[in-house]
Amino acid sequence: MKKNPVSIPHTVWHADDIRRGEREAADALGLTLYELMLRAGEAAFQVCRSAYPDARHWLVLCGHGNNGGDGYVVARLATAVGIEVTLLAQESDKPLPEEAALAREAWLNAGGEIHASNIVWPESVDLIVDALLGTGLQQAPRESISQLIDHANSHPAPIAAVDIPSGLLAETGATPGAVINADHTITFIALKPGLLTGKARDVTGQLHFDSLGLDSWLAGQETKIQRFSAEQLSHWLKPRRPTSHKGDHGRLVIIGGDHGTAGAIRMTGEAALRAGAGLVRVLTRSENIAPLLTARPELMVHELTMDSLTESLEWADVVVIGPGLGQQEWGKKALQKVENFRKPMLWDADALNLLAINPDKRHNRVITPHPGEAARLLGCSVAEIESDRLHCAKRLVQRYGGVAVLKGAEPWSPPILTL
């Protein structure tokens, strides 16, 4: 699958803020909300046509909200260029929102037909457009929608989701029930957190973005969440002088590797070297010294004793503790000593498990839990962590201070969210 295009913005908006902001933006720019809907439908149509130029029969699934209104626009534009369209609409006793009703009327005036959602799907369908549920969803889809979602997922045709895959929660990326497994997702105005966290990677496919012409208004707004690309982060790294040497690029001490866990400390040391640390010292069990030096002779490896730890803490610019540390007396004593370190430090793995037992708050510390460790640190379930990762990351910082990096799928990939 292709990587996300570089045009994806760095600002991320809460879903509620987008819903409030789009009306304010439209007023500021002299637009109606229906005009924004037309722009959204046009953007989605263009992505669908570009991604699937040979698709000749589109099945458009329209919900009973403004996301469905976008679907009516897509269907009308597709019909206008000679593409066969079958449109299925969600049944409801409630009236459509004003903008969606206008889009529906335009579809009917163009000669389009609206079919009930329970019809037999034509065999010739070669693209499905999902416009069932939008960013307002906050719970599992109801049964009738879930059946449509399951049917779409089991169909051989690719799926393009309008704004967000139906069933994916825009704020958290959680999937409390059935969810569309999209091949492409076309989102509008601003990125939503749920497109970058939780289960989003499983269901969004390739992500596309269109600001709908609101760039000037968006540029003047402040947001609480940012997405950092690898290119953007690289600007924070100072270029190295041609005459620089290892002594110019920091002194790092790594502590861990109890009996049987030398691999954890080796990978940490190797990662530090690859990241550009100048001098890397490892304090570990004596039995690990020879294997580590054989595998990575660039590392300086010493037995962990109270004397070597005291000297190393004075020498170091940064300390990492936890990989393979264990939770026995050996690891506990080392962590107790490191607790008083006043320079930057990173706690991982068993250091976090010990922290969960004896919590404290430090502002010179980075913690890097995976969901299981985060659950122990917050005294909750892994399911609760995964249901709202951004909120849980914020809770980690509030409770433990410093910086919290909540690990997730593909930790090497560019998108990073910060609060």
VOPA-224990 format. One record per residue (C-alpha): y, z, x. Coordinates in steps of 0.001 Angstrom, whole numbers, plus 500000, padded with zeros to 6 digits. Example, Ala and Ser with C-alpha at 12.3 -4.5 7.8 and 13.67 -1.06 7.14 Angstrom:
495500, 507800, 512300
498940, 507140, 513670
! end
This chain:
500000, 500000, 500000
503503, 499216, 501210
505749, 502003, 502379
508678, 503042, 500221
511680, 500765, 500764
514458, 502050, 502999
516927, 501732, 500106
515549, 504913, 498536
518514, 507363, 498545
518646, 510667, 500362
520146, 512618, 497465
517784, 514119, 494900
518943, 515341, 491504
517437, 517845, 489137
516222, 516040, 486023
518522, 518012, 483704
521517, 517179, 485886
520712, 513469, 485657
520534, 513580, 481868
523896, 515342, 481715
525402, 513265, 484489
524558, 509831, 483133
526844, 510346, 480136
529646, 511638, 482361
529161, 508706, 484743
529164, 506185, 481923
532395, 507619, 480525
534013, 507631, 483964
533132, 503984, 484545
533871, 502767, 481020
530244, 502085, 480126
528138, 502951, 477105
524730, 504578, 477408
523255, 501461, 475848
524735, 499384, 478659
523013, 501698, 481134
519757, 501183, 479233
520178, 497417, 479497
520702, 497772, 483243
517616, 499971, 483559
515481, 497514, 481631
516785, 494634, 483741
515982, 496511, 486968
512462, 497332, 485790
511881, 493762, 484646
512966, 492337, 488002
510622, 494640, 489933
507706, 493770, 487647
508344, 490063, 487958
508751, 490262, 491740
505658, 492410, 492260
503463, 490385, 489869
504846, 486826, 489715
501561, 485437, 488388
501189, 487930, 485531
501465, 485945, 482292
500618, 488544, 479635
502371, 491892, 479761
501386, 494886, 477667
504431, 497123, 477160
503822, 500697, 475994
506928, 502187, 474368
507431, 505846, 473578
509762, 507301, 470983
512631, 508157, 473319
515040, 506401, 475623
512236, 505634, 478062
510746, 503577, 475256
514148, 501932, 474837
513917, 500729, 478442
510524, 499281, 477537
511975, 497270, 474647
514513, 495765, 477057
511774, 494860, 479555
509729, 493234, 476796
512670, 491158, 475540
513565, 489923, 479026
509954, 489007, 479767
509642, 487027, 476541
512873, 485183, 477342
511310, 483670, 480475
508109, 482623, 478735
505870, 485591, 479491
503563, 486605, 476658
504254, 490193, 475621
502246, 492571, 473472
504308, 495659, 472655
502692, 498870, 471438
504966, 501601, 470094
504294, 505288, 469663
504274, 506309, 466018
506708, 509050, 464968
508401, 510333, 461822
511570, 511074, 463788
514331, 508485, 464200
514761, 506826, 467571
517715, 507861, 469746
520701, 505583, 469143
520331, 503555, 472341
516573, 503109, 471939
517100, 501999, 468330
519537, 499323, 469511
517036, 498104, 472107
514287, 498015, 469482
516517, 496017, 467122
517347, 493531, 469884
513619, 493081, 470559
512913, 492382, 466892
515899, 490034, 466593
514520, 488070, 469540
511330, 487485, 467546
509318, 490290, 469089
506606, 492154, 467237
505743, 495838, 467349
502090, 496832, 467157
500567, 500189, 466403
499221, 501988, 469439
495643, 501939, 468118
495147, 498154, 468138
492520, 496522, 470327
494193, 495485, 473559
494105, 491744, 474298
491682, 490789, 477062
494241, 488522, 478721
496641, 491360, 479614
497348, 491240, 483365
500220, 493755, 483659
500868, 497042, 481861
504413, 498409, 481634
504496, 502158, 481019
507578, 503244, 479042
505946, 506044, 477072
507386, 509286, 478419
510464, 509923, 480530
512082, 512739, 482451
512364, 515069, 479462
508634, 515864, 479420
507926, 519528, 480207
504306, 519928, 479113
501063, 518002, 478771
501339, 514842, 476644
500001, 515226, 473143
496590, 513803, 472280
497691, 510418, 470931
499757, 509710, 474061
496999, 511018, 476313
494595, 508509, 474791
497010, 505666, 475542
497425, 506912, 479107
493671, 507120, 479641
493204, 503642, 478183
495869, 502216, 480499
494338, 503892, 483550
490901, 502483, 482743
492229, 498948, 482250
491892, 496559, 485224
495526, 495400, 485010
498072, 496975, 487385
500620, 499395, 485940
504382, 499533, 486466
506000, 502784, 485320
509575, 502820, 484048
511613, 505676, 485585
508597, 507974, 486042
504844, 507722, 485355
504176, 509132, 481888
502717, 512623, 482190
504337, 513432, 485561
506906, 516226, 485243
510224, 515047, 486672
511297, 518439, 487984
508103, 519634, 489667
505723, 516721, 490164
503081, 518650, 488229
500570, 516899, 485974
499579, 519386, 483259
497604, 516747, 481347
496929, 513023, 481316
499158, 511002, 483636
499687, 507304, 484298
498345, 506145, 487668
501055, 503620, 488456
500987, 500936, 491104
504788, 500715, 491035
507429, 503109, 489728
511003, 501968, 489111
513369, 504930, 488865
517057, 504941, 488008
520417, 506587, 488794
519008, 509223, 491186
515723, 510400, 492604
514010, 513203, 490729
512195, 516001, 492615
508963, 515260, 490779
508797, 511801, 492357
508581, 513339, 495843
506513, 516485, 495440
503494, 517900, 493616
501058, 515195, 492517
503600, 512370, 492794
501856, 510758, 495757
498736, 510331, 493634
500391, 508542, 490726
503706, 506848, 491578
502441, 503990, 493726
505281, 502152, 495433
508608, 503704, 494533
511638, 501533, 493721
515165, 502712, 493000
518206, 501309, 491201
521471, 503221, 490820
522431, 501068, 487794
525824, 500473, 489388
526788, 504155, 489385
527074, 504411, 493181
530787, 505205, 493234
530369, 508050, 490760
527232, 509392, 492433
528942, 509447, 495837
531425, 512009, 494568
528802, 514432, 493262
527167, 517344, 495076
523432, 517926, 494877
521276, 520859, 495929
518349, 518817, 497214
518203, 516251, 499984
515504, 513865, 501137
515456, 513410, 504903
514002, 510245, 506366
512495, 510067, 509837
515399, 507843, 510870
517925, 510367, 509626
516201, 513264, 511370
516146, 511321, 514632
519950, 511487, 514737
519682, 515240, 515216
517712, 514837, 518443
519995, 514516, 521431
519290, 511564, 523745
517738, 512609, 527035
519527, 511858, 530263
517730, 509488, 532631
517769, 512251, 535249
516521, 515023, 532962
513290, 516891, 533686
510958, 519297, 531919
513140, 522277, 532741
515947, 520798, 530679
513991, 520657, 527432
513135, 524175, 526458
510553, 526860, 527111
507980, 527401, 524391
505355, 530129, 524184
502375, 529737, 521846
500244, 532770, 520992
496796, 532606, 519406
493261, 531373, 519888
491029, 534379, 519259
487262, 534141, 519806
485983, 530794, 518516
489378, 529350, 517590
490535, 527685, 520805
490877, 524393, 518938
493795, 525689, 516880
495797, 526727, 519916
494953, 523526, 521776
496232, 521336, 518914
499401, 523411, 518696
500056, 523073, 522415
499386, 519359, 522341
501718, 518913, 519357
504465, 520790, 521201
504131, 518479, 524190
504187, 515400, 521985
507281, 516704, 520198
509107, 516909, 523517
508985, 520574, 524536
509687, 520769, 528266
507568, 523755, 529313
504740, 525005, 527106
502964, 528266, 527883
499872, 529350, 525938
498748, 532980, 525688
495166, 533243, 524506
491733, 534726, 525171
490553, 534433, 528778
487532, 532397, 527676
489866, 529657, 526431
491791, 529138, 529669
489425, 526724, 531425
488724, 524528, 528360
492427, 524265, 527541
493445, 523368, 531089
490681, 520795, 531258
491781, 519198, 527992
495562, 519426, 528531
496509, 520164, 532152
500218, 519969, 531219
499873, 523308, 529435
500386, 526575, 531281
497596, 528802, 529995
497344, 532562, 530536
495307, 535432, 529179
497096, 537330, 526435
497816, 540883, 527574
500714, 543165, 526733
502175, 542544, 530200
501857, 538748, 529985
503281, 538814, 526473
506281, 540926, 527487
507082, 538647, 530425
506581, 535497, 528346
508894, 536674, 525581
511631, 537203, 528151
510970, 533722, 529583
510744, 531813, 526290
513415, 530052, 524275
511115, 529740, 521251
507850, 531420, 520219
505055, 530109, 518005
502440, 532594, 516837
499505, 532354, 514471
497158, 529409, 515155
493740, 530969, 515661
495351, 534407, 516008
492862, 536151, 513757
493540, 539285, 511761
491821, 541797, 514006
493417, 544311, 516358
493983, 541709, 519113
496110, 539535, 516855
497844, 542429, 515121
499091, 543900, 518417
500456, 540554, 519541
502284, 540049, 516254
503769, 543540, 516359
505207, 542757, 519784
506592, 539382, 518684
508281, 540888, 515617
511102, 542152, 517830
511764, 538724, 519381
515378, 537781, 518618
515248, 534086, 519482
513886, 531363, 517163
510231, 531737, 516263
507668, 530016, 514068
504875, 531855, 512263
501814, 529989, 511049
498204, 530547, 509977
496989, 534124, 510563
500486, 535334, 511378
501282, 534495, 507751
498190, 536258, 506473
499244, 539382, 508370
502807, 538962, 507109
501512, 538945, 503537
499989, 542376, 504177
503140, 543796, 505783
506053, 541685, 504512
509451, 541702, 506161
512556, 539519, 506145
513835, 537781, 509289
516431, 535068, 509576
515343, 533744, 512990
511887, 532773, 511710
510345, 529597, 510348
507208, 530052, 508261
504895, 527103, 507618
502357, 528043, 504936
499921, 525755, 503199
499528, 526428, 499453
496811, 529050, 499971
498899, 530996, 502471
501971, 530623, 500266
500021, 532077, 497352
499107, 535123, 499441
502701, 535524, 500611
504005, 535431, 497033
501123, 537260, 495379
500268, 534447, 492991
497671, 531707, 492529
497482, 528390, 494360
497818, 526703, 490970
501165, 528445, 490474
502337, 527250, 493890
501334, 523668, 493154
502887, 523730, 489689
506412, 524060, 491135
506474, 523673, 494901
510266, 523561, 495244
510750, 526785, 493332
508020, 528487, 495356
509574, 527332, 498639
512839, 528892, 497504
511032, 532129, 496609
509498, 532218, 500094
512947, 532050, 501681
514322, 534689, 499320
511486, 537078, 500161
510965, 536400, 503868
514259, 534936, 505086
514736, 532120, 507573
513222, 528729, 506796
510095, 527986, 504759
508154, 524751, 505192
505624, 524470, 502369
502954, 522080, 503588
501583, 519423, 501296
500111, 515950, 501159
500835, 513713, 504146
502978, 516188, 506121
503799, 513424, 508614
505469, 511191, 506011
509273, 510868, 505886
510288, 512548, 502600
511327, 516168, 503098
513102, 518215, 500458
515502, 521027, 501268
517169, 523493, 498938
! end
